[in-house]
Amino acid sequence: PIFYPFLDSFSQLAAPQYPKIHLYNEEQVLSWEWSSANNDTRPVVYRVQYKYITSEHWHDVTVKSVGVNCTRIPETQCNFTNARFLRCSSVSLRVRAELGEIVSAWTTGLWFQYYQNVTIGPPKDMLVTPEAASLLIRLSSPFELPRKCGIVFVYYIHYWEEAGVQQVKGPMTCSTILLDNLKPLKVYCLQAEARLSLQTSRPGRLSNISCYETMAKASSKVQQVALISVAIFLVLLALSAHLLFRYKSQVKYWFHTPPRIPSQIEEYLKDPVLPILEALDKESSPEDTWDSVSVISFPAKEDVLQTLESER
């Protein structure tokens, strides 16, 4: 709102000029300009008064009335951020200059309603958790709202894929927002905005840009694990084949089975007293049968000698 100064022609002091109100989140500051028409160098002080639009009476802005003091102040501004004004009601302010007993005319301003005229800053905090093809966003409100006014914050999320077209999701009254139907494993940039439910045409300030990469879907994860497993198996198989081909003689030597002594002979060597035939007989099955018996005889030594002499 713009205050319009009013100069009393009978006043010995010029009235403050160009007053303006700064309303940002919970900040509320009334400021103005003043210049002495007669170049008086004496210090000038200022007084601020207020009234609700439903009332006819003005009241000084004092600690007793609203919690802050804006009477006989040397500054050309009144910070009433912590004032106990009824924010759901319309308020009007006025200011004048004072020099001892001399006062200027009041510069009366237009009324303002806090929730209709305030500029909303971005959410205080924005926590983003990447999920499968989505982003889970948790926001905190720019400031606390009184419940009795029936006003709530609504949120908008401006988002876009890198080098993509910007999209907007909102309005949403919940401060926890799931940004779904996104592409997996893609980077998205975000800005959050808060507005009051009464300010459908007044945008809030946007948060800083922050970017996050979405996670893969569950099916994509399974496919990735399967592909990685197959790739690892093929690499190990190729490596094993290469090593076998290169060191085949050593591998053949390592895996060659050394000769073993038959178990009957090994048992006989452990107990030489045991006849070898009996040791062999123990290993034979009682069901073993002989198909035939051959008797091999050798001629006596004398017969062999006689045969050799006769051949001479």
Beta strands, then each sheet from edge to edge (+ up, - down):
strand 1: 17-24
strand 2: 27-33
strand 3: 45-52
strand 4: 59-60
strand 5: 71-73
strand 6: 77-79
strand 7: 90-99
strand 8: 102-103
strand 9: 107-108
strand 10: 112-113
strand 11: 126-131
strand 12: 134-139
strand 13: 153-161
strand 14: 167-172
strand 15: 176-179
strand 16: 187-196
strand 17: 210-213
sheet 1: 1+ 2- 6+
sheet 2: 4+ 3- 5+
sheet 3: 4+ 3- 7+ 8-
sheet 4: 4+ 3- 7+ 9-
sheet 5: 4+ 3- 7+ 10-
sheet 6: 11+ 12- 15+
sheet 7: 14+ 13- 16+ 17-
end
